[in-house]
C-alpha cells in the first residue's frame, strides 16, 4: 500500500517540479482577477515543494525494501 502511495507522491512531485504553471492554473488562477502568469516566487516555491514530494516518495520506496 505504501509503495503505491509513494509512486503517487513521486508522480505529483514530478508534475509540480516540471510544470508549476499547470499547478498554478489548477489551484490559484481562479482566485485572481488579474490575467497573467504566476510570480517567480510561486514558481520557485512550487518546484521546491515538488522536489520535497519526490524525495519523500523515494524515501517511502526505500523504507519498503529495508
C-alpha positions, 0 to 999 in steps of 0.5 A: 500500500505504501509503495503505491502511495509513494509512486503517487507522491513521486508522480505529483512531485514530478508534475509540480517540479516540471510544470508549476504553471499547470499547478498554478492554473489548477489551484490559484488562477481562479482566485485572481482577477488579474490575467497573467502568469504566476510570480517567480516566487510561486514558481520557485516555491512550487518546484521546491515543494515538488522536489520535497514530494519526490524525495519523500516518495523515494524515501517511502520506496526505500523504507519498503525494501529495508 
